[in-house]
């Protein structure tokens, strides 16, 4: 027998059994917790005899029902999203200490921590940053850690041979064609191993002819990706193929395993109207507003390295807003990448540092939306 309740999204199936005294008590709970809903007799029987009560309730009431005997709502799991680190170990250590101090001990100990990508380049300590991140699961075993891939991480992985292969078996050299006119100007890497290297790896390990980056108002550090400090953190000169041997295998595995998107259900967020449940999508740069969302998610979920330049990891204005397919839906989209701290409704861009020496690394904490920053390690504080 199939019964559909008046509560949206609830569809129950099963045999209607005899109501026991325990079931009767559970029916009364249904009536008490859902006083304004029309509940059929058959649905009440199912509520009492077949299914656990929380499955029948809307999210807020279901959570309250899972709380303690006093009816208090179970506390939401803390979700922390950490912006771009860009090789600054002192800032990362400071931010981590500030998070630990600012949050309740039990909330921090069990938090879901999502790092939004771009761990390398610009700052001097990429090697130490990766060591720090790799040690987190052992240091905080009750936490969940998600490490997203940024455009800088993808390029680093491509150079050292850690990028997942294209799903159709095509060569990485097939990614060159679209941008081949930029090869001379950007000084793409042409050393040993370049013959089948993804285009972003060649750009990352090359030597750009221009010395000044007009967008940042700073000189380039080696390549268009500012990769020189990453090479030097492993003890080799910028552009040297020796980096492929100098990077430890555990670092290569870390780069290889980075996910391109993380999707998390039932993330609570505080709003002016109270706390709501949302889906959270974390992706380094964002989602393109006008392109098909399912195709974007396919590329991200499968880590489709046939794509020469993944806009969701490297785009700018085209990925700034929430895409049209998610308009009006309770979906948080959180990113780093943009060198800004920006919050607009459910769109969060958390990259206050932007790889600059004098700016902090930031993180946002859900459900409170509190922004916590590093307080040590910036150039002005050294």
N, C-alpha and C positions, 0 to 999 in steps of 0.2 A: 504494500500500500504506500503510495506517495502522497505526502501532505506538504503543502507550501503555506508557511505562516504569513501573517501580515507584516512581519519584520522583514525589511529588504535583505535579500541575499541569503535567506535561510531556507533550505530545502531539505526535508528529512525523509528517510525511507526506512521501513522496517515493519515488523508485526506488532500489533497493539496487544500488549500483555495485561495481565491482571494487576490492578493497582494495589500495592502493598502500603502499609502504614508509612514506611520510609518514603515511598514514592509520593504519597499524599502530602507529606511535609515538604517535599521538593516542589510539588505543584503550588503550594502556598507561597513558596519563595518566588516562583515564577510570577504569580499574581502581584506579590509585594513589590518586586523589582521592576515589573513592567505594567504599572497601573493604568497607563494610557493606551495600551496596545490591546487589540482584539485578539484573544487567544482561544482557539477552538478546543473542545473537549478532547478530541484526538491528539492535538498538539500537547495538551497538558499531560495526557497519559504518556506520551513519548518523553516529555520533559522528566517525568517521574521514574520511568522504567527503562529507558533505552540509552539515553545520551547524558553525558555530564553536563551540568547546568551551564558552565561558561560558554559552551558552544552555541547556546541559544540567545546570548545577550550581545548587545552592541558593544564595541570595544571598551568604552569607558566603564560600563557596568560590569562587563566580563572581568576586567582588571580588578575592580573593587571586590567582585565575588571571590577572586583568587587571593585576596588579602587576608589579614588576620581575623580573629573572631570578632573584633570590634567593628568590622566592616570597613577598615581603612584600606585605601587603594594601595596595591603593591607598588613599590617605587620603580620608576622606569629605569631601564639600563642606560647608563651614561654613554654617549657617543661623542668621541673627540675627533675632529678633522684637523690635521696639521698641514700648514702651508709649506711652500717650497723651502727646502733647506739650503741648497746650492753650496754645499761644501763647507759650511760654517759649523764646526763641531761645538765651539763654545756657546754659540747661540742655541743650538739644539739641546745641549745639556742644561742651559739656563731655562729654556722653555719647559723642558721635562720636569725640572725641579719646581718651577712655578705652578705647573698643572698639578703636581702631587701635593703642593701646599694649599692650593686654592680649593681643591675638591675634597669632599668627605672621603676618608680612607677606604671605606668599603666600595664607594662608587668608583674611585680611581682603580682599585685593585681588580674590579670586574669589568672595566670599560671596554668597549669596542673602539679601537684606535685606528683611524684611517689616515694614512700618509698620502698626500695628494700628488706626489711625484716630484721630479727634478731634485735629486739628491746630490748631483755632481755639478762641476764647472763653477767658475767665477770665484768661489771661496777657496781657501788653501788646503782644506782637509777632507777631500772626498773619501780617501781611504779610511780615515777614522770615523767618518759619518756612517759608512757601510758597516764597519765593525760594530758601531753602537746599535744600529738597527738590527743586525743579525743576532745580537745578544739579548734583545728584548724578550723573546718568548721564554728564555730560561730565567730571566730576572723577574718577569711578571707572568707566571704560568696561567693565572686565571683570566688574564686579558685576552682579547682577540686582536690580532694585528693584521691589517690589510695594507699592502704596499702597492700603490698605483704606479703605472709607468707614465713618466712625463716625456716630452719631446727630447730633452737632453739625455734622459736615461735610455731611450730607444736608440739614439745616435751612438752613445757610449757602447751599448750592447752590440750594435752593428759593427763597430770598429774592432772589438775584441773577439768577435765570432760567437757571441752569446745570444744573438737574436733568433727567435724561433723561425724555422724555415717557412717559405710560402706554402700554403695548404695544397696548392696544385702541383708542387714540385718545380715550379719555374725558377730560373736563376735570379739572384738578387740584381744582377746586371740589367735585368729588364726594367728596374726602377729608375734607371738613369735618363731615359729618353726625354721625359717631360721637362727636365730641368737642365739638359745638356748645354744649353746656351750660357748657363751661369758657371760652367766648370772653370774657365780661365779666371774670371773675375773673382770667384770665391776661393780659388786655389785648392781645388779638391785633392785629396790624398791620392798619390800615384805610386806609393811604395809597394813592397811585397804584400800580397794578399788582397790588393784592391780589385783584382780582376773579377771577383764575384762577391763584392761588398755592396750592401744596400746603399743607396744614394746618400742617406743621412749619415752613415758612417764615414763616407768619403768627405762630406762637407765638414763633419765634426773634427776629423783628424788632419784636415788641410791647413794651409796658411793663407789667410785672406790678404789680398793686396792692399786694401784700404786699412789704415791704421786707426781710424776714428769711427766710432759708432754714433751716428747722429741721433738715433732714437734714444740712446741712454745718456748721451753727452759724456761718454767715456771712451778711452781707447779700447780697441778689441784686444782680447787676451789670446793671441795665437790664431784662432779660427773664428768663423762666424758664430760659433757656439760658445766662445770664451773657454775653450777646453784646456788651455795651457796649464792652469793650476791643477787640473785632474791628472794630467801626465806627470807633473812634478810631484804630486802627492804619492805616486808609486815609484819615484826615484828615476824617472826617465825624462828625456827632453821632449818638448812638444813635437808632435808629428812623427815620433819614432815608432816603427813597428815593434820595437822591444816591449811596448806596453802590453802586447798580446800575451807575452810570457810573464810579465811582471804582475799582472792582476791575478790574485789567488783564485783557485777554482771555486771556493765558496762565494766569492764576489761575482764570478761569472754566473754561477747558479742563481744567485739573488737577482741579477739582471735578467736572466732568462725567464725566471718565474714571475716577474712582475705582471700584474693584471692590468688590463686597459680600462676596465670599468668595474665598479662594485655596486651591486644593487641590494639594498637592505629593506626588508618589510618592517612595518610597525615601529617606526621611529617616532617618538613623541617630541613635540615642539610646543613651546609656550607661545600663545598669541594673545591679543587684546581680549578676545572672546573666550579665553580658556585654553586648556591643553588639548591638542588634536593629534591624531595618529596619521602619519604620512609614510609613503614610500620614499626612500632616499636613493638617489643615483649620484655616485661620485665618479667624476671623470676629469682628467687633468685640466683641459682647457674649457670644455663645455660641449653642448650639443648644438648642431646647426639648426637654426630656427626654421628654415624653409624646406629642408630635405626630409625624406621619409625617415621617421624615427626607427622603425624596425630594421631598415637597412643599416643605419648608423650603429644600432646595437649589435647587429650581426657582425660587422667589422670589428667592433670592440670586443665582443665576447669570444670570437674566434682568433683574435689577434692576427688579423689578415695582413701579413707583411708584404703582400704584393703591392700594397698601396704606397706610392712614393712619398706622399706627405699626408699624414692622417690629421685632418682638420680638427677632429675632436681632441687631439693632443697638442695641436700647435696653432690653431686658428686664433683670431682676435675678435673683431667686431661681429663676425659671422656666428660666433658661439657665445656671445656675451649674454644674451637673454635666454629665457626658458623657451624651448621650441613650441611651435604652434600645436603639435600633437599632444602636449601636456598642459595646454592652457585650460584653466579651470579645474584641474585635477590636483589632489593633495599630494604633490610630489616635490620633494626638496631636490634641487640640483646644486651640488657643491663642487667647486673647482679651485685650483690654484692658478699658476701660470701667468696671470695678467699684470703682476707687479702692483696690485692695488688691493685694498680691503673694501669690498662692496657688498651691501646687503639690500635686496629689493624683494620684499615678500618672501617667497620660498627659494629665491636665487641667491646663493652665497658664493662669493669669490674671496678666497682667503690666501692672499699672497702679498702681505704688507711689506715683506723684505725685498722681494724682487731680485735677489742676488746682489743687492747693494751692501757695501760694508757697513754703512752707518744706519741701516734700518733693521728693526727687529723681525724675527720670525713670529708668526701669529698662529693661533689655533682657535677654532670655535667649538663650543661645547653645547650639545643638545641634551635635554630639552630647553635649557635656559637661554640659549643663544649668546652666552657670555663669551667674549673674546679675551683670550689670555695671551700675553706676549713674553718673549724673552727679555730679560733686563740686563744681561751681561753679554759681552762679546762684540758689541758694535764698535766701529772705529772710534767714535766719539767717547767711548767709555774705556778704551784700552789705555 
